[in-house]
Amino acid sequence: MEDTSQLRQAVLTWLEQARNLSYEPRAITDVALAALPEWEALSNAVVWAASISDHRDLYGKVDGDWLPRWSSLLSASGLGDATRLVAQGVKVPVEDVADSFVAFCTAPAPAMENWLLLSGDLPEGARIELGRYTLQAFTAEELRQLGPMPALYGLKPGGLDLKLLAGAPFIHAPDPDRASDRSGGRWFDFTGPRPEAQHWRALLPLILWSPELLHVDAVFDVARGRDFDLHPNRVPTTFQIYEDRHGRQEEVEVREWGGFYITPAEIPRLRAFCTAVTAKIDAVMVGAVSSRKVPKQRARRLERAARHLLQAYQRTRSDYSVWEQEADELHLDYVIALEALMASPNDDHAEGISERIRSRASAMFPTPALRDRVEIRVQTAYRARSRYVHGDVLKDQDESEKLTDLHNLRLLVRQIVLRWLVLTPNDHEDLAPRLDAAADGTDREHTIDEPLRAFFSTTPPQDSEYE
C-alpha cells in the first residue's frame, strides 16, 4: 500500500503557506502557483506517493524527464482553487482538501463516463437500468461527491448550485474507449453525432413511456473523483415567485424541467416498461450484425426512425412553441421515422409507397374508428412531406392549427414506434406482410391484437391502456 502521509502533510503545508500570498486575482493563476519555490516540495511528495507506473495520467514530459503536471495537480484536482480561496481569507476545510487531493493522486484513474442531463423531474434516489445506461436522479450531496474537491462546493464564486439538480434525470454510461484525462466532445463541436442520435437506445424508451416532451439539456463528461464538468451556464433555469409565511414574495432560481414528471408511485411501472422496451430494442439491434437481409435492414430502420424522432423532439422546446422556420422540417422528421418502420425490404418502391405506409400504420390499431383516424392523419402527413421535399409551398395554416397538427403527429409516431417494437418478430421474418394481412382482415386477432393487448396490460406506458 502506498504511504500517503507525506503527501497529505505536504498539502497541508502548501495551504498554510498560501495564507501569506498577497491575493491578486489576476496574479495567482495555476501557472503562477507552479512557479512558487514551495511547489517543488509538493511535486516531490506526489512522486513519492503516486508512482508514474501506476498513475501515468498525473505525469508529463519536461526536458526529457517525467514530472507531475501542474495542470493536473492544480487545475484538475481543485487544489489551485483551494489555494486561491485560502489566499483570500476564505475559511477552507483544509483537512478535507488534503484528503481529497491525496485520493485524487493515489486512487486508480476512473473510467470516463458519458452523462446526459435531461429535462424532467424524478424522485431523488430513483435508479432505472436502460441496457448499458442508467437513468438516475441524485441528491445534491451525491452530486457534490462526484467532483475532485467536494469541500469547495459553495465556496467558489459563480459555482453551480447543486440543489438545482436534485431530482434531475441523468442518463449515464461508461465510455471505455476514452481515457479519463481527455476532454470530451461538446454539444456543437462537430466531433461526432449529436447526443440524441448517439445515445438513442437510452432515450427512446423514455419518450415512448410518456407523451410529455423530453430533451437533452446538457452533455458532459464525468470521471468520478476527477472531473465533473457541468457548468452553471449549461443548466437551463427560470425564476419562480414564492410567498413566505409573512406574505412576502421572493424570486427563486429553479431548474427548468417541463412536463416530464415521474411520481414515486410510478417508478416500479416505469422500470418494468423500460426493461421490456429495452429488451425489444436489443433484440432488433442484434440483427445489425446478421448476414440476413431482413434483420440487418430492420435494425438499420429502427435506428434511423429513432434518430429522426429524437431529433424532432430535441428541436421542439414545447408543443405549442416551435420555430416557424423549423415546423415543416420537424414534420419531415416524423414522416421519415414513419416511413423507415413501415417500409419493407421487399417493397416495390416504384409505386404505392404512401398507401402501404398508411395501411400498415393503421393496421396496428384495434378499432375501425381508430384505424380510420390514423389513415387520415398519415395520409395528410405524407402529402405534406411530398410537397415539402419537392419544393412546393405547403398549404397556409393558422399557426395554432399547424402546431396542433404537429403535436398530434408527434404522439401518433410515438405510438407507432412502440407498437412496431412490440409486434416486430425476433427472427428473420418481416413485419410488413403481417400488417398487410391484418389490413386485409386476415388473422388480425392472433398477429396484432393479442401481442399488443398482452404488452399494454403488463407493461403499459404512462398515458394509456391498449385501445
C-alpha positions in Angstrom: 0.0 0.0 0.0 1.3 3.5 -0.9 2.4 5.7 2.0 0.3 8.9 1.7 1.1 10.6 5.0 4.0 12.6 3.5 1.8 13.8 0.6 -1.0 14.7 3.0 1.4 16.7 5.1 2.8 18.4 2.1 -0.6 19.6 1.0 -1.4 21.0 4.5 2.0 22.8 4.5 1.2 24.2 1.0 -2.2 25.5 2.1 -0.7 27.0 5.2 1.9 28.9 3.1 -0.9 30.1 0.9 -2.2 32.4 3.7 0.9 34.5 3.1 0.2 35.1 -0.6 -0.8 38.7 -1.4 -4.1 38.0 -3.1 -4.4 39.5 -6.5 -7.0 37.5 -8.6 -5.2 38.0 -11.9 -1.8 37.0 -10.5 -2.5 33.8 -8.6 -3.1 31.6 -11.7 -2.2 27.9 -11.7 0.9 28.7 -13.7 2.0 31.3 -11.1 1.4 28.8 -8.3 3.5 26.1 -10.1 6.4 28.7 -10.2 6.5 29.2 -6.4 9.5 27.7 -4.6 7.1 25.6 -2.4 5.8 23.8 -5.5 8.9 21.5 -5.7 8.2 20.1 -2.3 4.6 19.3 -3.1 5.6 17.8 -6.5 8.2 15.6 -4.9 5.6 14.4 -2.4 3.4 13.4 -5.3 6.3 11.4 -6.9 6.8 9.6 -3.6 3.2 8.6 -3.1 2.0 8.1 -6.7 4.5 6.4 -9.0 4.4 7.1 -12.7 4.0 3.4 -13.4 0.6 3.3 -11.6 -0.5 6.9 -12.2 0.6 7.8 -15.7 -2.2 10.4 -16.1 -0.6 12.7 -13.5 2.7 13.0 -15.4 4.1 14.8 -18.4 7.5 15.0 -20.0 9.5 18.2 -19.3 13.0 18.5 -20.8 13.2 14.7 -21.2 12.1 13.9 -17.6 8.7 12.7 -16.5 7.4 15.1 -13.9 4.0 15.7 -12.2 1.9 18.0 -14.4 0.8 21.2 -12.7 -2.3 21.3 -14.9 -3.5 18.0 -13.2 -2.3 18.7 -9.7 -3.6 22.3 -9.5 -6.4 22.7 -12.1 -7.9 19.3 -12.4 -7.6 18.4 -8.7 -9.1 21.7 -7.5 -6.0 22.4 -5.3 -5.4 25.6 -7.3 -8.9 26.8 -6.4 -8.4 25.9 -2.7 -5.1 27.8 -2.7 -6.7 30.9 -4.1 -9.6 30.7 -1.6 -7.1 30.4 1.3 -5.2 33.4 0.0 -8.5 35.4 0.0 -9.0 34.6 3.6 -12.0 32.2 3.0 -12.4 29.6 5.7 -11.5 26.4 3.8 -11.7 22.9 5.4 -8.0 22.2 4.7 -8.1 18.7 6.3 -10.8 17.7 3.8 -9.0 19.4 0.9 -5.8 17.4 1.8 -7.7 14.1 1.9 -9.4 14.8 -1.4 -6.0 15.7 -3.0 -4.4 12.5 -1.7 -7.3 10.5 -3.1 -7.0 12.3 -6.5 -3.3 11.4 -6.8 -3.3 7.9 -5.5 -6.6 6.3 -6.5 -6.8 4.4 -9.7 -7.7 6.5 -12.7 -11.5 6.2 -13.0 -13.3 5.3 -16.2 -14.7 8.2 -18.2 -18.5 8.3 -18.4 -20.9 10.0 -20.8 -23.6 11.9 -18.9 -26.7 13.5 -20.3 -28.8 15.9 -18.2 -32.5 15.6 -19.3 -35.4 17.8 -18.9 -37.9 16.5 -16.4 -38.2 15.6 -12.7 -37.7 12.3 -10.9 -37.9 11.4 -7.2 -34.4 11.7 -5.7 -32.7 8.3 -5.5 -34.6 6.9 -8.4 -32.4 4.5 -10.5 -33.5 2.6 -13.6 -31.3 0.4 -15.8 -31.6 1.0 -19.6 -29.3 -1.6 -21.1 -25.7 -0.3 -20.6 -27.1 3.1 -19.5 -28.6 4.1 -16.1 -31.3 6.7 -15.6 -30.7 8.2 -12.2 -31.8 11.1 -10.0 -29.2 12.2 -7.4 -29.3 14.2 -4.3 -27.2 17.4 -4.2 -24.8 15.7 -1.8 -24.3 12.7 -4.1 -23.6 15.1 -7.0 -21.1 17.0 -4.8 -19.2 13.8 -4.1 -18.6 13.3 -7.9 -16.1 16.2 -8.1 -12.4 16.1 -7.2 -12.7 18.5 -4.3 -16.2 18.2 -2.7 -15.3 20.5 0.2 -15.0 23.5 -2.1 -18.6 23.4 -3.4 -20.4 26.5 -2.3 -17.1 28.4 -1.6 -16.2 29.4 -5.1 -18.0 32.4 -6.5 -20.1 31.7 -9.6 -20.1 27.9 -8.9 -23.1 25.7 -9.8 -25.7 25.4 -7.1 -26.1 21.6 -7.0 -29.5 21.9 -5.3 -30.8 22.9 -8.7 -30.1 19.4 -9.9 -31.6 17.4 -7.1 -34.2 15.2 -8.7 -32.9 16.0 -12.2 -32.9 12.9 -14.5 -29.4 12.0 -15.7 -28.6 9.2 -18.1 -25.0 8.0 -17.7 -22.9 5.2 -19.1 -19.2 4.3 -19.1 -17.2 5.1 -22.2 -14.3 2.6 -22.0 -12.8 3.8 -25.3 -11.9 7.2 -23.8 -9.1 7.9 -21.3 -10.0 9.8 -18.2 -7.7 12.7 -18.9 -9.0 13.5 -22.3 -11.6 16.2 -22.8 -14.8 15.0 -24.3 -16.9 16.3 -27.1 -19.4 19.1 -26.5 -22.8 19.9 -27.9 -21.9 21.7 -31.1 -18.2 21.0 -31.6 -18.8 18.7 -34.6 -16.6 15.9 -33.2 -19.3 13.3 -33.6 -23.0 12.5 -33.7 -25.4 14.7 -31.7 -26.2 13.2 -28.3 -29.8 12.3 -29.0 -28.5 10.4 -32.0 -25.5 8.8 -30.3 -27.5 7.7 -27.2 -30.8 6.9 -28.8 -31.1 3.5 -27.3 -31.3 5.0 -23.8 -33.6 7.9 -24.8 -36.1 6.0 -26.9 -37.7 4.0 -24.0 -38.3 7.2 -22.1 -40.0 9.1 -24.8 -42.2 6.0 -25.5 -43.1 6.0 -21.8 -44.6 9.5 -21.6 -46.5 11.8 -24.0 -44.6 14.7 -22.5 -41.7 16.2 -24.3 -38.2 15.1 -23.1 -35.0 16.9 -24.1 -31.3 16.6 -23.6 -30.5 19.8 -21.8 -26.7 19.3 -21.4 -24.0 16.8 -22.2 -20.8 16.5 -20.2 -18.1 14.1 -19.0 -17.6 12.6 -15.6 -14.6 10.8 -14.3 -15.8 10.1 -10.7 -13.5 11.8 -8.2 -11.6 13.5 -11.0 -13.8 15.5 -13.3 -17.4 16.7 -13.0 -17.7 19.3 -15.8 -21.2 20.5 -15.5 -21.1 24.3 -15.5 -23.8 26.8 -14.4 -24.5 28.2 -17.9 -25.3 24.7 -19.1 -28.3 24.1 -16.8 -31.5 25.8 -18.1 -33.1 27.8 -15.3 -36.1 30.0 -14.7 -37.4 32.1 -11.8 -40.4 31.4 -9.7 -42.1 33.6 -7.2 -42.7 32.1 -3.8 -44.5 33.6 -0.8 -43.2 33.1 2.7 -45.4 32.8 5.8 -45.3 36.5 6.3 -46.8 37.1 2.9 -43.5 38.4 1.4 -42.7 37.4 -2.1 -39.3 36.0 -3.1 -37.9 35.3 -6.5 -36.1 31.9 -6.6 -34.0 30.4 -9.4 -35.1 26.9 -10.3 -34.2 24.4 -13.0 -36.5 24.4 -16.0 -37.8 20.9 -16.5 -41.0 21.0 -18.4 -43.8 18.4 -18.1 -41.9 15.1 -17.9 -42.6 14.2 -14.3 -42.5 10.9 -12.6 -44.0 10.3 -9.1 -42.5 7.8 -6.6 -45.5 5.5 -7.2 -44.8 5.4 -10.9 -41.1 4.2 -10.6 -41.9 0.5 -10.5 -44.1 0.8 -13.5 -41.5 2.9 -15.4 -38.8 0.4 -14.5 -40.9 -2.5 -15.9 -41.7 -0.6 -19.1 -38.1 0.4 -19.7 -36.9 -3.1 -19.1 -39.4 -4.5 -21.6 -38.8 -1.9 -24.3 -35.0 -2.0 -23.9 -35.1 -5.8 -24.4 -37.1 -5.3 -27.6 -34.7 -2.7 -28.9 -31.8 -5.0 -28.1 -33.5 -7.9 -29.9 -33.9 -5.8 -33.0 -30.4 -4.4 -32.9 -28.8 -7.9 -32.8 -29.8 -8.0 -36.4 -27.3 -5.2 -37.2 -24.5 -7.8 -37.5 -26.7 -10.5 -39.1 -25.9 -11.9 -42.5 -29.6 -12.0 -43.4 -31.2 -9.1 -45.2 -34.3 -8.6 -43.1 -32.7 -8.5 -39.6 -29.9 -6.2 -40.9 -32.3 -3.7 -42.5 -34.8 -3.9 -39.6 -32.0 -2.8 -37.2 -30.9 0.0 -39.6 -34.5 1.2 -40.0 -35.2 1.2 -36.2 -32.1 3.3 -35.6 -33.0 5.7 -38.4 -36.5 6.1 -37.1 -35.3 6.7 -33.6 -32.8 9.3 -34.6 -35.3 11.3 -36.6 -37.9 11.1 -33.9 -35.4 12.2 -31.2 -34.1 14.9 -33.4 -37.6 16.3 -33.8 -38.1 16.1 -30.0 -34.8 17.9 -29.4 -35.9 20.8 -31.7 -39.3 21.1 -30.1 -39.0 23.1 -26.9 -42.7 22.9 -26.3 -45.6 21.6 -28.3 -47.0 25.0 -28.9 -43.8 26.9 -29.3 -41.9 25.8 -32.3 -39.8 28.0 -34.6 -41.9 28.7 -37.6 -38.9 28.1 -39.9 -38.4 24.6 -38.5 -42.0 23.4 -38.2 -42.0 21.8 -41.7 -38.6 20.2 -41.1 -39.9 18.7 -37.8 -42.9 17.4 -39.8 -40.4 15.8 -42.2 -38.5 14.1 -39.4 -41.7 12.4 -38.1 -42.6 11.2 -41.6 -39.2 9.8 -42.2 -39.4 7.9 -38.9 -42.8 6.5 -40.0 -41.6 5.5 -43.4 -38.4 3.9 -42.0 -40.5 1.5 -39.9 -43.4 0.9 -42.2 -41.5 0.2 -45.4 -40.3 -3.4 -46.2 -37.1 -4.6 -47.8 -39.3 -6.4 -50.3 -41.4 -3.4 -51.3 -41.5 -2.3 -54.9 -40.6 1.4 -54.5 -41.9 2.4 -57.9 -45.4 2.8 -56.8 -47.9 2.7 -53.9 -45.5 3.6 -51.0 -47.8 6.2 -49.4 -50.7 3.7 -49.5 -48.6 1.0 -47.9 -47.3 3.3 -45.2 -50.9 4.4 -44.4 -52.5 0.9 -44.3 -49.6 -0.6 -42.3 -49.6 2.1 -39.7 -53.4 2.0 -39.2 -53.3 -1.9 -39.0 -51.6 -1.5 -35.6 -54.7 0.0 -34.0 -57.6 -2.2 -32.8 -60.9 -0.5 -33.8 -62.1 0.6 -37.2 -62.7 4.2 -35.9 -59.1 4.4 -34.7 -57.8 2.9 -37.9 -59.7 5.4 -40.0 -58.3 8.3 -38.0 -54.7 7.0 -38.3 -55.1 6.6 -42.1 -56.3 10.2 -42.5 -53.5 11.6 -40.3 -50.8 9.6 -42.0 -52.1 10.4 -45.5 -52.2 14.1 -44.6 -48.7 14.0 -43.2 -47.3 12.1 -46.2 -48.8 14.6 -48.7 -47.3 17.5 -46.8 -43.9 15.6 -46.7 -44.1 15.1 -50.5 -44.9 18.7 -51.2 -42.2 20.0 -48.9 -39.3 17.8 -50.3 -40.3 18.6 -53.9 -40.1 22.3 -53.2 -43.8 23.1 -53.3 -45.4 25.6 -50.9 -47.3 24.0 -48.1 -50.9 24.9 -47.5 -51.1 28.0 -45.5 -52.4 27.3 -42.0 -53.2 29.3 -38.9 -50.1 28.9 -36.7 -52.0 27.3 -33.8 -53.6 24.8 -36.2 -50.2 23.9 -37.6 -48.7 23.4 -34.1 -51.7 21.3 -33.1 -51.2 19.1 -36.2 -47.5 18.8 -35.4 -48.3 17.8 -31.8 -50.8 15.2 -32.9 -48.4 13.8 -35.4 -45.7 13.5 -32.7 -48.0 11.5 -30.5 -49.1 9.3 -33.4 -45.5 8.5 -34.4 -44.6 7.7 -30.8 -47.5 5.3 -30.6 -46.5 3.6 -33.9 -42.8 3.2 -32.9 -43.9 1.5 -29.6 -46.4 -0.8 -31.4 -43.8 -1.6 -34.1 -41.4 -2.7 -31.3 -44.0 -4.9 -29.7 -45.0 -6.6 -32.9 -41.7 -7.0 -34.7 -40.6 -10.6 -34.9 -37.3 -11.6 -33.4 -36.4 -13.9 -36.2 -35.7 -13.3 -39.9 -39.4 -12.7 -40.8 -40.6 -9.3 -41.9 -43.4 -7.5 -40.1 -44.8 -5.8 -43.2 -46.6 -8.9 -44.6 -48.3 -9.4 -41.2 -49.5 -5.8 -41.2 -50.7 -6.1 -44.8 -52.6 -9.2 -44.0 -54.1 -7.6 -40.9 -55.2 -4.6 -43.0 -57.0 -7.0 -45.3 -58.7 -8.6 -42.3 -56.6 -11.8 -42.2 -55.6 -13.3 -38.8 -55.7 -9.9 -37.2 -56.6 -11.1 -33.7 -53.6 -13.5 -33.4 -50.9 -11.5 -35.1 -51.7 -7.9 -34.0 -54.3 -7.6 -31.3 -53.2 -10.4 -28.9 -49.5 -9.3 -28.7 -50.4 -5.6 -28.2 -53.1 -6.4 -25.6 -50.6 -8.5 -23.7 -47.9 -5.8 -23.7 -50.2 -3.0 -22.7 -51.8 -5.0 -19.9 -48.5 -5.9 -18.3 -46.2 -3.0 -19.1 -48.3 0.0 -20.2 -46.8 3.4 -20.8 -47.7 6.3 -18.6 -50.5 7.7 -20.7 -52.7 4.8 -22.0 -54.1 1.4 -21.9 -54.4 -0.6 -25.1 -57.0 0.9 -27.3 
